[in-house]
Amino acid sequence: MSDRYASMFARLRRRGQIAFVPFTMLGDPNPQSSLEVLKAMAEGGADALELGIPFSDPTADGPTIQAAARRSLTAGTTPADCLVMIRAMRSAFPDLPLGLLVYANLVVANGVERFYAEAAAAGLDSVLVADVPTLEATPFCEAARGARVDPILLLPPNASPACLDKIAGESRGYTYVVSRRGVTGADEEISLPDSKLLRELALRNAAPPLLGFGISRPEHVVAARKAGAAGVICGSAVVERVEAQLAGGTGAIVKCVRSFVAEMKAATSENR
């Protein structure tokens, strides 16, 4: 397994910070511009990146990320194009953790083992298969670990003890803690995880918890840190900025995204 996540969390603890992990859809608005967006997020201070492969039926995503997937598909982005972008990022940022959020159809289409082998060869550290139920995730997790890729599982806010046991036992790298029920989207206010839930994760020696779904403002980052999260994942708010700057072209998109990531990263320190 890669140690990039472990190294990241250790470094952030020394600095008194939590992780800021932006998400974007690969190929949005097109493969060439998308790679520049990825570089801008890294240059803006992202501690890791979470990346999506465009899919026609993204059931875990709200309208913002669904629209990004459509733009990417309309631009002709393929899974092979996505791997090219990931390889380019791994070459440019060798120590930056890179995670993939994907849907099961894309994993099984050409064989599960082949998918994870290609993910590892491209330089990915982790894969989250968004639409596989936790209790049915074992084959995917085994294939991931066999390819030395960290499997990531979603922890819902109403997780049962059995679900907690499963996630703590299977997940590597980090634990994706869902802040609320429903699909992705940028919220005005966020729902923080029950402190008991995070304590239960810690008692099970689970991978560090990253809070996702609804993170869109610096104050959300501060609240997540105070609640005990090891970091946050921010997707829809990033994608909204890509969409808002489409008319200005790649330069406008890159400038806006880099600035937003820097603003959000600044909120991760204990002195905020």
C-alpha positions in Angstrom: 0.0 0.0 0.0 1.1 3.6 -0.5 2.0 5.5 2.6 1.1 8.9 1.1 -2.1 9.2 3.3 -0.3 8.2 6.4 2.5 10.7 5.7 0.0 13.4 5.0 -1.9 12.9 8.2 1.4 12.8 10.2 2.6 16.0 8.6 -0.7 17.8 9.3 -0.8 16.7 12.9 2.7 18.2 13.4 1.4 21.5 11.9 -1.8 21.5 13.9 -3.9 21.3 10.8 -6.5 19.0 9.3 -6.6 17.9 5.6 -8.4 19.8 2.9 -9.2 17.5 0.0 -11.0 19.0 -3.0 -12.9 16.9 -5.5 -13.3 17.6 -9.2 -14.7 15.7 -12.2 -12.0 14.5 -14.5 -12.5 15.9 -18.0 -14.6 18.9 -16.9 -15.0 21.0 -18.9 -12.6 19.1 -21.2 -9.5 16.9 -20.7 -7.0 19.7 -21.4 -8.6 22.3 -19.1 -9.3 19.6 -16.5 -5.6 18.8 -16.1 -4.9 22.5 -15.4 -7.6 22.5 -12.8 -6.0 19.6 -11.1 -2.7 21.4 -11.0 -4.3 24.5 -9.7 -5.9 22.6 -6.7 -2.5 21.2 -5.8 -0.8 24.5 -6.2 -3.5 26.2 -4.1 -2.6 24.0 -1.1 -4.7 20.9 -1.4 -3.4 18.1 0.9 -4.9 15.4 -1.4 -7.2 15.2 -4.4 -10.4 13.2 -4.8 -11.2 12.7 -8.5 -14.3 11.4 -10.4 -14.5 9.5 -13.6 -17.6 10.8 -15.5 -20.5 8.3 -15.5 -23.9 8.6 -17.0 -25.9 7.6 -13.9 -24.0 9.0 -10.8 -26.6 8.1 -8.2 -24.6 9.4 -5.2 -24.2 12.9 -6.7 -26.4 15.9 -6.7 -27.2 18.1 -9.7 -23.9 20.1 -9.6 -21.6 17.1 -10.0 -24.1 15.4 -12.4 -23.8 18.4 -14.6 -20.0 18.2 -14.5 -20.2 14.6 -15.5 -22.3 15.5 -18.5 -19.9 18.3 -19.6 -17.0 15.8 -19.3 -18.8 13.1 -21.3 -19.9 15.7 -23.9 -16.3 16.7 -24.3 -15.5 13.0 -25.1 -13.7 12.1 -21.9 -13.1 8.4 -21.6 -11.7 6.3 -18.6 -8.5 6.0 -20.5 -8.3 9.8 -20.7 -8.8 10.0 -17.0 -5.9 7.6 -16.4 -3.7 9.8 -18.6 -4.5 12.9 -16.4 -3.9 10.9 -13.2 -0.5 9.8 -14.5 0.4 13.4 -15.3 -0.5 14.5 -11.8 1.4 11.7 -10.2 4.5 12.7 -12.2 4.1 16.4 -11.4 3.2 15.8 -7.7 4.9 12.6 -6.5 3.9 12.9 -2.9 0.3 14.1 -3.2 -2.3 11.5 -2.3 -4.7 10.9 -5.3 -8.0 9.2 -4.7 -10.7 8.1 -7.2 -14.5 8.1 -6.7 -16.1 5.8 -9.2 -19.2 3.8 -9.8 -19.3 0.1 -9.9 -20.2 -0.3 -13.6 -16.9 1.3 -14.5 -15.0 -1.0 -12.1 -16.6 -4.3 -13.4 -16.8 -3.4 -17.1 -13.4 -4.9 -18.0 -12.8 -6.9 -14.9 -12.4 -5.8 -11.3 -8.8 -7.0 -10.9 -7.8 -5.3 -14.2 -9.4 -2.0 -13.0 -7.4 -1.9 -9.8 -4.2 -2.9 -11.5 -4.6 0.0 -14.0 -5.5 2.4 -11.1 -2.3 1.4 -9.3 -0.2 1.7 -12.4 -1.5 5.2 -13.0 -0.4 6.2 -9.5 -3.7 6.3 -7.6 -3.6 5.8 -3.8 -7.2 5.0 -3.2 -10.5 4.1 -4.8 -14.1 4.6 -3.4 -16.8 2.7 -5.3 -19.8 5.0 -4.4 -22.7 2.7 -5.2 -21.5 -0.6 -3.6 -23.3 -1.2 -0.3 -20.9 -1.5 2.6 -21.8 -5.1 3.4 -21.2 -6.2 -0.2 -17.9 -4.4 -0.6 -15.5 -7.2 0.3 -14.7 -8.4 -3.3 -13.8 -4.8 -4.3 -11.7 -4.2 -1.1 -9.8 -7.5 -1.7 -9.1 -6.6 -5.3 -7.9 -3.1 -4.2 -5.6 -4.4 -1.6 -4.3 -7.0 -4.0 -3.3 -4.2 -6.3 -1.9 -2.2 -3.4 -4.6 0.4 -3.6 -6.4 1.7 -0.5 -10.1 0.8 -0.5 -12.3 3.6 0.8 -15.8 3.0 2.2 -18.6 5.5 3.0 -19.7 5.8 6.6 -23.3 7.0 6.9 -24.4 9.1 9.8 -26.7 6.3 11.0 -24.1 3.5 10.8 -24.9 0.4 12.8 -22.2 -1.4 14.9 -21.9 -4.0 12.2 -21.3 -1.3 9.6 -18.7 0.4 11.8 -16.9 -2.9 12.3 -16.9 -3.5 8.5 -15.7 -0.1 7.6 -13.0 -0.1 10.3 -11.8 -3.5 9.1 -11.9 -2.9 5.3 -11.0 0.8 4.8 -7.5 2.0 4.4 -6.0 5.5 3.9 -9.0 7.3 5.3 -12.6 6.9 6.3 -15.2 8.9 4.3 -17.7 10.1 6.9 -20.9 11.3 5.2 -22.2 14.4 7.1 -25.8 13.9 6.1 -28.2 11.6 4.2 -28.8 12.2 0.5 -26.6 13.2 -2.4 -23.6 15.5 -2.8 -24.2 19.2 -2.8 -22.8 22.5 -1.3 -24.8 23.5 1.8 -25.3 26.8 3.6 -25.0 24.9 6.9 -23.4 21.5 7.5 -24.5 18.6 9.6 -21.6 17.5 11.8 -21.1 13.9 12.7 -22.1 12.7 16.2 -19.0 12.8 18.4 -19.9 9.3 19.5 -19.6 8.1 15.9 -16.0 9.4 15.6 -15.2 7.9 19.0 -16.5 4.5 17.8 -14.3 4.8 14.8 -11.3 5.6 16.9 -12.0 2.6 19.3 -12.0 0.4 16.2 -8.6 1.8 15.0 -10.3 3.0 11.8 -8.5 5.1 9.2 -8.6 8.8 9.9 -12.1 10.3 9.3 -12.6 12.8 6.5 -16.0 14.6 6.5 -17.8 15.0 3.2 -21.1 16.1 1.6 -22.0 19.8 2.0 -18.6 21.3 2.8 -18.5 24.7 1.0 -17.2 27.4 3.3 -14.2 28.1 5.5 -16.4 28.0 8.6 -17.5 24.5 7.6 -13.8 23.5 7.7 -13.4 25.1 11.2 -16.5 23.3 12.5 -15.3 19.9 11.1 -11.9 20.4 12.8 -13.5 21.3 16.1 -15.8 18.2 15.8 -12.7 15.9 15.6 -12.5 15.2 11.9 -9.1 14.6 10.5 -10.1 16.6 7.4 -12.8 17.5 4.9 -13.6 16.6 1.3 -15.1 19.4 -0.8 -16.7 18.6 -4.1 -19.8 20.6 -5.3 -18.3 23.9 -4.2 -15.3 23.3 -6.4 -17.3 22.1 -9.3 -19.7 25.2 -9.0 -16.6 27.4 -9.5 -15.6 25.5 -12.6 -19.1 26.0 -14.0 -19.3 29.6 -13.1 -16.1 30.5 -15.0 -16.8 28.5 -18.2 -17.3 31.6 -20.2 -13.9 32.9 -19.2 -12.0 29.9 -20.4 -9.3 27.8 -18.7 -7.4 30.8 -17.3 -10.5 32.1 -15.4 -11.4 28.6 -14.1 -7.9 27.9 -12.9 -7.6 31.3 -11.1 -10.9 30.9 -9.4 -10.3 27.3 -8.3 -6.8 28.0 -7.0 -8.1 30.9 -5.0 -10.9 28.9 -3.4 -8.7 26.0 -2.5 -6.2 28.4 -0.8 -9.0 30.1 1.1 -10.4 26.7 2.3 -6.9 25.4 3.2 -6.2 28.4 5.3 -9.2 27.4 7.6 -7.6 24.1 8.5 -5.2 25.4 11.1 -5.8 25.3 14.8 -5.3 29.1 15.1 -8.5 29.7 13.1 
